[in-house]
């Protein structure tokens, strides 16, 4: 039996997608607004080619969500940047294959 290929290349892609869907289902924004914002982010980055849903796609997705959160007043841009930097530092200090945690 052949295992299906994963829908997402990385766990953070799936988590980011799930968070965005949750915010939409909670009525925080509608999909047409999201699509317009995300399209603008892709265009700003020059990502007009077909994307495979990898890091370039989800980095743009993350930027779009961070911008939306800041514009709506749901998260301060500085706080978002601080937690993003903390996760990046945690990732860089974590040995390959180990789970990444902010506790270290």
N, C-alpha and C positions, 0 to 999 in steps of 0.2 A: 504494500500500500504506500502510495506517495503522499507525503505530507504537503499540505497546501503552503504556498509561500506566505509569509506574514504580510498583512495589509500595511503595516507601518515598518519602516526600516529600523527605528529605534524606539525604545519605550517612551522617551520624552515626547516623541511625535504623537503617540497615542494619548498620552496624558494631556497634552496641550489641546488636541482635538476634542477630547472628552470634556475638558473644562469649558471650552468654547460652546460646545453643544449644550452643556448644562446651563450656562448663562443665557443662551438663546431660549431654552425651554422654560427658564425662570422668568422670561419676559423682559430681560435686560436690554435686548436689542433684537431687531428683526433681520432675517437673512438677506433681504435686498440691501440693507444698509451695510451689513458685513461684507457682502460681495463687492460692493462699490469701494469700500475702504481697502479690502484686500487687493483688489485689482489695481488700485492707485499705488499701493505699496510695491506690488510686483513691477509696475511700470516705472516707478521711481528708481528701482534697483536695476532696471533694464532687463528684467527677467520676462522677456516676451516669448522665448522659445518654449516648446513643450517641456514641462517639468515632470520628473518622475516621482514626486512626493518625497524627495530626500531632504537633506539638511537645508539646501538653498530655499526650498519651498516652505519648510516649517520655520526657518529663521525669519522669513518674511511674514509668516502667519503670526509668530510670536511678537514681532514688532507691531503688527496691526493690533493685536490684542492689548499690548502694553499701552499703545497710543489711545485706544478706545477707553481703557480703564482710567487713564489720566484725564482725558477730555470729559468723561462723565463724572469725574470726582470720586470714583470708587477706589482709587489707589493713587497716591502721590508718586509722581515720576521719580523723585529722589529715593523713595522707599523701594520702588520696583528695581531701580538701578542697584541699590545696596544689596538686595536679596539676590539679584542676578549675579553680581560680583562674588557674593558669598558662595553661591552654588558653583560658579566657575572655579574658584579657589579650591573648593572641596573636591571637585572633579580632578583637578590637576594634581592634588596630593594623594589621591586614592589609587592604590595599586590596581593594575589591570585585572579585571574580573571580579573585584570586590564591589559590594554595593556602595554607592556614593551617599554620604551623610554629612549634614552640617555640624554634627557633634564632634568634629575632630580638630 
